Amino acid sequence: MPHTRFNCRVLPGTFGFWSLLAAVLMASPVAAADKLNPKANSDPLYVQLRSLGLSGEACRVEGLSLNRDRATFIFTRGDFHFLAPVDGRITGAVFLGDGEFEMKPYPEAEQRHLRLLTGEPYIKEAFNKMVLRFTDDTYAAIKQERTTTTGPVHSGARDLLENFRKKIRRGSLRSLNNLDARVLTDLTWLGQRGFFRAYFEGRRFGEMTFELDPLGVPEVTPEEICLTAYSESNHGTWVATHLKEHYDSRSVSDESHAFFDLEHHKVVAEAKGKRLDAVVQTRLKAMADGVRVLPFDLFGRLRVRKVSDGQGRELAFIQEDKEEDPALSVLLAEALKKGDELVLQFEYGGDEAISDSGGGNYTLETRTNWYPNSRFGDRATYEMTLKVPKGLTMVATGLPMGDSQENNMLVSHWKSDVPLTVAGFNFGKFKKISSQDDKLNYLIEAYANRDIPDYLKAVGDGDAILGSLNTVSMMEKAKIEAQAALAIYTQMFGALPYGRIAMTQQPDSSFGQSWPMLVYMPLIAFLDSTHRHALGQDATKFVQYVGPHEVAHQWWGHLIGWKSYRDQWISEGFSEFSASLFAQAAYKQGQFVDFWRRQREMMFAKNQFGYRPSEVGGVTMGYRLDTGKTGTISRYIMYPKGGLILHMLRMLMWEPKSRDARFSAMMQEFIKTHYNQDVSTEDFQRVVEKHLCPELDLENNGKVDWFFRQFVYGTTTPEYQLDSRMEAADEGKVKLSFKVTQSKVDDGFVMRVPIYLDFGGNLTRLGTIKMTGNTTSQEQVVMLPKKPRRVLLNGLEDVICIQ
């Protein structure tokens, strides 16, 4: 498939600015003290919102009911105290009195999730105080046919508002965005359907928020409804849904509330010690009419010094103190029209985006938002000039375009014509090795630090074994594993467009991460087993598969991304599945089976709260599965179950003659159809159904609804029992008789259950039996040429079950 290339287009009337900008971008970013720009936080409406108080207007209510989608607020009796108007509009109120919040979410999966948390498929919570912020018709609904009074501000209402303001800006209610900037968005964007947020302390569950935002609630976007709990024992996102009307009228998996689409970034950044300074020029395209407030995701410790537009005009922006509402928004001089292209330039810097572990080991701590981004996955092309002190080596996303030296700094240039989900870099006192795979047309690189971090030096004092510790000697292994994984995955899924991959060491020892063309490997992956044991970090299985898993993210996470958190299992689960392909090719079948056995065990092991991850929620619940009541669950569902889902499909589609041909064709079409795009779970189901085979058509309707209902969205786990006997037959053959029992399922649960024979080598699949509901199959009789060692069900762990 041809690559999308960036063609620079000069906007009308901006030629002089672009000439000036070129000179600015070639210069080093100024590492000056972070000074407050007079354009920061200066918009008159925003200034009013930031210090907004109560007006003295109050309204007494009895039996008032406010309906917000599937939620109802019943204000039994009490008083509303309204905030002062801004630009003629009331945007909030404080309630003191008695009330009750009720909610029964629309999707069945959300009801199931609430049942785990409340004991019922709904929530009822009493409260006696609440803070409301809104830009919808809430003010009119409260006042309707009611008398209001004006007088001194009630001290209890004033204290509640101030306490709320502290919590929302830097305390327990802190969110991803600046609430005052969100209100400003609607005040300056005419015709928008307003938002509604309620903050209350319930008698049973503690602090909670309910949000309805037509532009999407940031933590669960693009979903517009969110109920969140904040207390230590209840914390978590309890409900997240789209508006009910959206379920009735459209495919919610394709919704997006993006204001703009990032197209190209031109970056000049300097990393020196713990400091990062940058000048970033960003081109974007408007996705909606009328917007003036553009939110960006920039690490809050990086302080913006200046924002300007394509005409060189300095723009107002919002970025409060790094400890209090640091989210960045840019205020445009004129509202955008859909399709408009806009160029913005950001100048910023800060001391906490990079950490120094000693020995030339550095970590870019803020990998998704070290530059002004919109979200992970907003694909754009990049030109980057990156500067580090002489003696260090820089490696980044994109293709290297050459190095030079400038004032004791190493200056490297990187370019990507293929739009990337994210850009990043790694640097240190690296040694580099590389090789070109002509068959794959791919350059494979490995980078390891010449010296170890200070924390390992402290551990190794006086220890002869650790005294010999270095990570450079294991670089070749990392490179070879990456090359093998690329070959395996390319054959199964198709070729990547990037042309290179760099396996780079990071000081952290506990996790890996993959950016396009750039993999951050845990330090222990560059240590041999003797050193890992001496450090108490054996983690053999993690080290064995972390590289192949991260390489797989080049396909699953970057070439194919996810539309929302509900689809992120595709990235993690498919990468885990890919690591199993590596295990199968690189090791014996026993290790391949062991790989999946461990995945299944992680799903079914009870945690400290008494929950099995498999019973808490389906893979599409994503990271929301982690709550104060259920513990950390998502890691043991998105990775293991997400991978097992694909493993099951592979084995259901497998046949003796063509082997993986049907499955590989399906996966390659999935990539070609959604090349360099984000996908939904529904997108994947459509491709599976396009490659439907008889083994998958268990409901005889040309669909795989049964599979996705049971294993993707559902939590039912079947149990199986195999009863078999063998008898000698004529001519030295063996008569095998067996039957299978399926239990712990509902009447409509269907599955093809595989039966395997072990003749002392690799397992051989005898066949599959279709099972429906809680039942025992008819006895099956098969003549075998010789007696197997074992007859076993689910021998390759290719059914999610308890057996």
MISEBA-823696 format. One record per residue (C-alpha): residue in one letter; x, y, z negated. Coordinates in steps of 0.5 Angstrom, whole numbers, padded with zeros to 4 digits, always signed. Layout:
% residues N
AXYZ ...
END
This chain:
% residues 803
M+0000+0000+0000 P+0003+0007+0002 H+0005+0011-0004 T+0002+0018-0005 R+0007+0023-0004 F+0007+0030-0007 N+0007+0036-0002 C+0008+0043-0005 R+0003+0048-0003 V+0004+0055-0005 L-0002+0059-0007 P-0004+0065-0004 G-0001+0071-0006 T+0004+0068-0011 F+0011+0067-0007 G+0014+0072-0011 F+0013+0069-0017 W+0015+0062-0014 S+0022+0065-0013 L+0022+0068-0020 L+0020+0061-0023 A+0025+0057-0019 A+0031+0061-0022 V+0027+0061-0029 L+0027+0053-0029 M+0034+0052-0027 A+0036+0056-0033 S+0037+0052-0040 P+0031+0053-0044 V+0032+0058-0050 A+0033+0055-0056 A+0031+0061-0060 A+0027+0061-0067 D+0020+0059-0066 K+0017+0066-0066 L+0009+0068-0066 N+0007+0070-0059 P+0002+0076-0060 K-0002+0072-0055 A-0003+0066-0060 N-0009+0066-0063 S-0011+0073-0061 D-0018+0072-0057 P-0023+0076-0061 L-0028+0071-0061 Y-0023+0066-0063 V-0021+0071-0069 Q-0028+0071-0071 L-0029+0064-0071 R-0023+0062-0075 S-0025+0067-0081 L-0033+0066-0080 G-0037+0066-0087 L-0044+0066-0089 S-0048+0071-0087 G-0053+0071-0093 E-0059+0069-0088 A-0062+0063-0091 C-0068+0058-0090 R-0072+0054-0095 V-0074+0047-0092 E-0079+0041-0094 G-0079+0035-0090 L-0075+0037-0084 S-0073+0032-0079 L-0068+0033-0074 N-0067+0028-0068 R-0060+0027-0065 D-0060+0021-0060 R-0061+0015-0064 A-0059+0019-0071 T-0064+0022-0075 F-0063+0027-0081 I-0069+0028-0086 F-0068+0034-0090 T-0073+0033-0096 R-0072+0039-0099 G-0067+0044-0100 D-0064+0051-0097 F-0060+0052-0091 H-0055+0058-0091 F-0053+0060-0084 L-0046+0062-0082 A-0045+0069-0079 P-0047+0070-0071 V-0041+0070-0066 D-0043+0074-0060 G-0050+0074-0062 R-0050+0066-0063 I-0051+0062-0070 T-0046+0056-0070 G-0047+0053-0076 A-0050+0052-0083 V-0049+0049-0090 F-0055+0045-0093 L-0056+0044-0101 G-0061+0040-0103 D-0064+0033-0102 G-0063+0029-0095 E-0062+0022-0092 F-0059+0020-0085 E-0061+0014-0081 M-0058+0011-0075 K-0059+0005-0071 P-0055+0005-0065 Y-0057+0003-0058 P-0052-0002-0056 E-0053-0009-0059 A-0045-0010-0061 E-0046-0003-0065 Q-0051-0006-0069 R-0047-0012-0070 H-0041-0008-0072 L-0045-0004-0077 R-0048-0010-0080 L-0041-0012-0082 L-0040-0005-0085 T-0047-0004-0089 G-0050-0011-0089 E-0056-0008-0084 P-0056-0007-0076 Y-0057+0000-0078 I-0055+0005-0083 K-0059+0010-0088 E-0055+0014-0093 A-0057+0019-0098 F-0054+0026-0099 N-0055+0033-0102 K-0050+0037-0099 M-0048+0038-0091 V-0044+0042-0087 L-0047+0043-0080 R-0043+0046-0074 F-0047+0047-0067 T-0048+0050-0060 D-0054+0047-0059 D-0061+0049-0061 T-0060+0047-0068 Y-0061+0054-0071 A-0068+0055-0067 A-0070+0048-0070 I-0069+0050-0077 K-0072+0056-0077 Q-0078+0054-0073 E-0084+0057-0076 R-0080+0058-0083 T-0079+0064-0087 T-0072+0066-0087 T-0069+0071-0093 T-0063+0075-0093 G-0059+0076-0099 P-0052+0075-0103 V-0049+0069-0101 H-0050+0063-0105 S-0043+0061-0109 G-0045+0053-0108 A-0046+0054-0100 R-0039+0059-0100 D-0035+0054-0104 L-0038+0048-0100 L-0036+0052-0093 E-0029+0053-0096 N-0028+0046-0098 F-0030+0044-0091 R-0025+0048-0087 K-0019+0046-0091 K-0021+0039-0090 I-0022+0040-0083 R-0016+0043-0081 R-0011+0040-0086 G-0015+0035-0090 S-0019+0028-0090 L-0023+0031-0084 R-0018+0033-0079 S-0019+0031-0072 L-0015+0031-0066 N-0018+0038-0064 N-0019+0045-0067 L-0026+0045-0068 D-0026+0053-0067 A-0023+0052-0061 R-0029+0047-0059 V-0034+0052-0061 L-0030+0058-0057 T-0031+0053-0051 D-0038+0053-0051 L-0039+0060-0052 T-0035+0062-0046 W-0038+0057-0042 L-0045+0058-0040 G-0050+0053-0038 Q-0047+0048-0042 R-0051+0043-0047 G-0049+0044-0054 F-0045+0040-0059 F-0048+0038-0066 R-0043+0036-0072 A-0045+0034-0079 Y-0041+0033-0085 F-0043+0030-0091 E-0042+0026-0097 G-0046+0020-0098 R-0048+0017-0104 R-0046+0010-0102 F-0040+0011-0097 G-0037+0017-0098 E-0035+0022-0093 M-0038+0022-0086 T-0038+0025-0080 F-0044+0025-0074 E-0042+0028-0068 L-0046+0029-0061 D-0041+0032-0056 P-0044+0032-0049 L-0036+0033-0047 G-0034+0027-0051 V-0032+0026-0058 P-0024+0026-0057 E-0023+0020-0061 V-0027+0016-0057 T-0028+0020-0051 P-0032+0019-0046 E-0037+0017-0051 E-0041+0022-0054 I-0044+0020-0060 C-0039+0018-0066 L-0040+0016-0073 T-0034+0016-0078 A-0033+0014-0085 Y-0027+0017-0089 S-0026+0014-0096 E-0021+0010-0097 S-0025+0003-0098 N-0030+0005-0092 H-0025+0009-0087 G-0026+0008-0079 T-0030+0009-0073 W-0037+0006-0075 V-0041+0007-0069 A-0039+0010-0062 T-0044+0010-0056 H-0046+0014-0050 L-0052+0018-0050 K-0058+0013-0050 E-0060+0017-0043 H-0054+0015-0040 Y-0055+0007-0041 D-0062+0008-0038 S-0059+0012-0032 R-0052+0010-0030 S-0046+0006-0030 V-0043+0009-0037 S-0036+0005-0035 D-0035+0010-0030 E-0036+0017-0034 S-0031+0022-0035 H-0031+0029-0038 A-0025+0031-0036 F-0024+0039-0035 F-0018+0038-0030 D-0014+0033-0027 L-0006+0034-0027 E-0003+0033-0021 H+0005+0035-0022 H+0010+0037-0027 K+0016+0041-0026 V+0020+0040-0033 V+0027+0043-0035 A+0028+0040-0042 E+0034+0040-0047 A+0035+0035-0052 K+0040+0037-0057 G+0041+0034-0064 K+0034+0034-0067 R+0031+0040-0063 L+0027+0039-0056 D+0026+0046-0052 A+0023+0046-0045 V+0020+0050-0040 V+0014+0046-0036 Q+0011+0048-0030 T+0004+0044-0029 R-0001+0044-0023 L-0008+0042-0024 K-0014+0042-0021 A-0021+0044-0024 M-0026+0038-0025 A-0032+0043-0027 D-0035+0049-0026 G-0034+0055-0031 V-0029+0053-0036 R-0024+0058-0039 V-0021+0054-0045 L-0017+0048-0043 P-0015+0043-0048 F-0008+0040-0048 D-0004+0035-0052 L+0002+0037-0054 F+0006+0035-0060 G+0004+0040-0066 R+0011+0041-0068 L+0013+0043-0062 R+0011+0051-0062 V+0009+0054-0056 R+0013+0061-0054 K+0009+0063-0048 V+0004+0061-0043 S+0003+0064-0036 D-0001+0063-0030 G+0001+0062-0022 Q+0001+0070-0022 G+0006+0071-0027 R+0001+0074-0032 E+0002+0072-0039 L-0004+0068-0042 A-0007+0068-0049 F-0007+0061-0052 I-0009+0057-0059 Q-0004+0054-0063 E-0005+0054-0070 D+0001+0053-0076 K+0004+0046-0075 E+0001+0044-0081 E-0006+0046-0080 D-0010+0045-0073 P-0004+0045-0068 A-0008+0043-0062 L-0006+0047-0056 S-0011+0050-0052 V-0010+0055-0046 L-0015+0061-0045 L-0016+0063-0038 A-0017+0070-0035 E-0022+0068-0031 A-0027+0061-0031 L-0025+0056-0026 K-0029+0053-0020 K-0029+0046-0019 G-0024+0044-0014 D-0019+0050-0016 E-0012+0049-0016 L-0008+0053-0022 V-0001+0053-0024 L+0001+0054-0031 Q+0008+0055-0034 F+0009+0053-0042 E+0015+0055-0046 Y+0016+0052-0052 G+0021+0048-0057 G+0021+0045-0064 D+0026+0041-0069 E+0022+0035-0070 A+0020+0031-0064 I+0027+0028-0064 S+0030+0024-0069 D+0038+0022-0070 S+0039+0015-0073 G+0047+0016-0073 G+0052+0013-0068 G+0049+0016-0062 N+0042+0013-0063 Y+0036+0018-0062 T+0029+0017-0061 L+0024+0021-0058 E+0018+0021-0063 T+0013+0024-0059 R+0013+0020-0053 T+0006+0021-0050 N+0006+0029-0051 W+0013+0032-0051 Y+0010+0036-0045 P+0003+0039-0045 N-0001+0033-0043 S-0008+0032-0042 R-0009+0025-0044 F-0005+0018-0043 G-0006+0016-0036 D-0007+0023-0033 R-0003+0021-0027 A+0001+0026-0024 T+0008+0027-0020 Y+0014+0029-0024 E+0021+0033-0022 M+0025+0033-0029 T+0031+0036-0030 L+0034+0033-0037 K+0040+0036-0041 V+0044+0033-0047 P+0050+0034-0050 K+0056+0031-0046 G+0058+0024-0048 L+0051+0022-0048 T+0047+0018-0043 M+0040+0020-0041 V+0035+0015-0037 A+0028+0017-0036 T+0022+0015-0032 G+0023+0017-0024 L+0028+0016-0019 P+0035+0019-0021 M+0037+0025-0017 G+0044+0026-0019 D+0048+0028-0025 S+0052+0034-0026 Q+0056+0038-0032 E+0054+0045-0035 N+0057+0048-0041 N+0058+0042-0045 M+0052+0039-0043 L+0050+0033-0038 V+0045+0035-0033 S+0041+0029-0030 H+0035+0030-0025 W+0029+0025-0024 K+0024+0025-0019 S+0017+0021-0018 D+0013+0021-0012 V+0009+0016-0014 P+0004+0019-0019 L+0005+0016-0026 T+0001+0015-0032 V+0006+0018-0037 A+0013+0021-0037 G+0019+0020-0042 F+0026+0019-0043 N+0031+0015-0048 F+0038+0018-0049 G+0044+0016-0053 K+0051+0013-0053 F+0049+0008-0048 K+0053+0003-0044 K+0050+0001-0038 I+0050-0005-0033 S+0045-0006-0027 S+0044-0011-0021 Q+0040-0010-0015 D+0035-0016-0013 D+0035-0016-0006 K+0029-0020-0005 L+0025-0016-0010 N+0028-0010-0007 Y+0029-0008-0015 L+0034-0005-0019 I+0034-0007-0026 E+0038-0004-0031 A+0040-0005-0038 Y+0042+0001-0043 A+0045-0001-0050 N+0048+0004-0055 R+0056+0003-0056 D+0055+0004-0064 I+0050+0002-0069 P+0045+0006-0073 D+0047+0009-0080 Y+0042+0004-0083 L+0045-0002-0080 K+0052+0001-0082 A+0050+0001-0090 V+0047-0006-0089 G+0053-0008-0087 D+0058-0005-0092 G+0063-0011-0094 D+0059-0016-0090 A+0064-0020-0085 I+0058-0022-0081 L+0055-0015-0080 G+0062-0012-0079 S+0062-0015-0072 L+0055-0013-0070 N+0054-0009-0064 T+0048-0009-0059 V+0052-0008-0052 S+0054-0016-0052 M+0046-0018-0051 M+0045-0013-0045 E+0046-0018-0040 K+0040-0022-0043 A+0036-0017-0043 K+0037-0015-0036 I+0036-0022-0034 E+0030-0023-0037 A+0027-0017-0034 Q+0029-0019-0027 A+0026-0026-0028 A+0020-0023-0031 L+0019-0019-0025 A+0020-0024-0020 I+0015-0029-0024 Y+0010-0023-0024 T+0011-0020-0017 Q+0009-0027-0014 M+0003-0028-0019 F+0000-0020-0018 G+0004-0017-0012 A+0009-0012-0012 L+0010-0006-0016 P+0011+0001-0012 Y+0017+0004-0017 G+0023+0000-0015 R+0027+0000-0021 I+0026-0001-0029 A+0031+0000-0034 M+0031-0004-0041 T+0034+0001-0046 Q+0035+0000-0053 Q+0032+0004-0059 P+0034+0005-0066 D+0027+0002-0068 S+0027-0006-0069 S+0020-0007-0070 F+0016-0005-0063 G+0017-0005-0056 Q+0014+0000-0051 S+0014+0001-0044 W+0013+0007-0039 P+0014+0007-0032 M+0021+0005-0030 L+0023+0005-0037 V+0022+0000-0043 Y+0024+0002-0050 M+0026-0005-0053 P+0027-0006-0060 L+0034-0006-0063 I+0033-0013-0066 A+0032-0016-0058 F+0040-0013-0057 L+0042-0018-0063 D+0044-0025-0063 S+0040-0030-0068 T+0046-0030-0073 H+0046-0022-0074 R+0038-0022-0074 H+0038-0028-0080 A+0043-0024-0084 L+0039-0018-0083 G+0033-0022-0085 Q+0030-0020-0078 D+0029-0027-0075 A+0023-0026-0071 T+0025-0031-0066 K+0018-0031-0062 F+0018-0023-0062 V+0025-0023-0059 Q+0023-0028-0054 Y+0017-0025-0051 V+0018-0017-0053 G+0022-0016-0046 P+0017-0020-0042 H+0011-0017-0045 E+0014-0010-0044 V+0016-0011-0037 A+0008-0014-0035 H+0006-0007-0038 Q+0009-0004-0031 W+0003-0008-0028 W-0002-0007-0034 G-0002-0001-0037 H+0001+0003-0031 L+0000+0001-0024 I-0007-0001-0027 G-0009+0003-0033 W-0016+0003-0037 K-0022+0008-0037 S-0023+0008-0044 Y-0021+0005-0051 R-0026+0000-0049 D-0022-0003-0044 Q-0015-0002-0047 W-0015-0010-0048 I-0014-0011-0041 S-0007-0007-0042 E-0005-0011-0048 G-0008-0018-0047 F-0006-0018-0039 S+0001-0017-0041 E+0001-0022-0047 F-0002-0027-0042 S+0004-0025-0037 A+0009-0027-0042 S+0006-0034-0042 L+0007-0034-0035 F+0015-0033-0037 A+0014-0038-0042 Q+0012-0043-0037 A+0017-0042-0032 A+0023-0041-0037 Y+0022-0046-0042 K+0018-0053-0043 Q+0011-0054-0043 G+0011-0055-0050 Q+0013-0048-0051 F+0008-0045-0046 V+0002-0049-0051 D+0006-0047-0057 F+0005-0040-0054 W-0002-0040-0054 R-0003-0044-0060 R+0000-0038-0064 Q-0005-0034-0061 R-0011-0038-0063 E-0008-0038-0070 M-0008-0031-0070 M-0015-0030-0068 F-0017-0035-0073 A-0013-0034-0079 K-0017-0030-0085 N-0014-0023-0087 Q-0014-0021-0094 F-0021-0018-0094 G-0023-0025-0092 Y-0025-0024-0085 R-0022-0028-0079 P-0021-0023-0073 S-0025-0027-0068 E-0031-0026-0072 V-0031-0018-0073 G-0032-0016-0066 G-0031-0017-0058 V-0024-0014-0055 T-0028-0008-0052 M-0029-0005-0059 G-0021-0004-0059 Y-0018-0001-0064 R-0024+0001-0067 L-0024-0006-0071 D-0020-0003-0076 T-0024-0001-0082 G-0023+0000-0089 K-0028-0006-0090 T-0025-0011-0085 G-0018-0009-0085 T-0013-0009-0079 I-0016-0013-0074 S-0015-0010-0067 R-0008-0013-0066 Y-0010-0020-0067 I-0016-0019-0062 M-0014-0014-0056 Y-0007-0018-0055 P-0009-0026-0057 K-0016-0026-0055 G-0015-0021-0049 G-0009-0026-0047 L-0013-0032-0048 I-0019-0029-0044 L-0015-0029-0038 H-0011-0036-0039 M-0018-0039-0039 L-0020-0036-0033 R-0014-0038-0030 M-0015-0045-0032 L-0022-0045-0030 M-0020-0043-0023 W-0014-0048-0023 E-0014-0054-0018 P-0009-0059-0017 K-0007-0058-0009 S-0007-0050-0009 R-0006-0049-0016 D-0006-0042-0018 A-0008-0040-0011 R-0015-0038-0013 F-0013-0034-0019 S-0007-0030-0016 A-0011-0028-0010 M-0016-0025-0015 M-0011-0022-0019 Q-0008-0019-0013 E-0014-0016-0010 F-0016-0013-0017 I-0009-0009-0016 K-0010-0007-0009 T-0018-0005-0010 H-0016-0001-0016 Y-0008+0001-0014 N-0005+0006-0019 Q-0012+0007-0022 D-0016+0006-0029 V-0021+0001-0029 S-0026-0002-0034 T-0028-0008-0036 E-0034-0008-0031 D-0029-0007-0025 F-0025-0013-0027 Q-0032-0017-0028 R-0034-0015-0021 V-0027-0018-0018 V-0028-0024-0022 E-0035-0025-0019 K-0032-0024-0012 H-0027-0030-0013 L-0033-0034-0016 C-0031-0041-0015 P-0036-0047-0017 E-0032-0048-0024 L-0034-0041-0026 D-0042-0041-0023 L-0044-0044-0029 E-0051-0041-0029 N-0052-0042-0022 N-0053-0035-0020 G-0047-0032-0017 K-0045-0029-0023 V-0040-0029-0029 D-0044-0026-0034 W-0044-0032-0039 F-0037-0032-0039 F-0036-0024-0041 R-0042-0025-0045 Q-0039-0030-0050 F-0032-0029-0050 V-0031-0021-0048 Y-0036-0018-0051 G-0038-0023-0056 T-0036-0027-0062 T-0038-0034-0062 T-0033-0039-0063 P-0035-0046-0061 E-0033-0052-0065 Y-0031-0059-0061 Q-0030-0066-0063 L-0027-0071-0058 D-0029-0078-0059 S-0025-0083-0055 R-0023-0091-0054 M-0019-0095-0049 E-0019-0102-0047 A-0015-0106-0043 A-0018-0107-0036 D-0016-0112-0030 E-0010-0111-0026 G-0006-0107-0032 K-0011-0101-0032 V-0014-0098-0038 K-0021-0096-0039 L-0022-0090-0042 S-0029-0088-0045 F-0030-0081-0049 K-0036-0076-0051 V-0035-0069-0053 T-0039-0065-0058 Q-0040-0058-0058 S-0043-0054-0064 K-0043-0048-0068 V-0046-0044-0062 D-0053-0041-0060 D-0057-0045-0055 G-0055-0041-0049 F-0048-0042-0050 V-0044-0046-0044 M-0037-0048-0043 R-0033-0052-0038 V-0029-0056-0043 P-0022-0059-0041 I-0020-0066-0042 Y-0012-0068-0042 L-0008-0074-0042 D-0001-0074-0045 F+0003-0080-0041 G+0009-0078-0045 G+0011-0072-0040 N+0007-0066-0038 L+0000-0066-0040 T-0005-0068-0034 R-0012-0065-0034 L-0017-0071-0033 G-0023-0066-0031 T-0028-0062-0035 I-0035-0063-0038 K-0040-0058-0038 M-0043-0057-0044 T-0049-0053-0046 G-0051-0051-0053 N-0050-0055-0059 T-0050-0062-0056 T-0046-0068-0055 S-0045-0070-0048 Q-0046-0077-0045 E-0041-0082-0045 Q-0036-0082-0040 V-0032-0088-0037 V-0026-0087-0033 M-0021-0092-0030 L-0013-0090-0031 P-0007-0093-0028 K-0004-0094-0035 K-0005-0092-0042 P-0004-0085-0044 R+0000-0083-0051 R-0006-0079-0052 V-0013-0076-0050 L-0014-0069-0052 L-0019-0064-0051 N-0016-0057-0050 G-0009-0059-0049 L-0007-0053-0046 E-0011-0048-0051 D-0015-0046-0045 V-0021-0045-0049 I-0022-0040-0055 C-0025-0045-0060 I-0024-0049-0067 Q-0022-0056-0066 
END
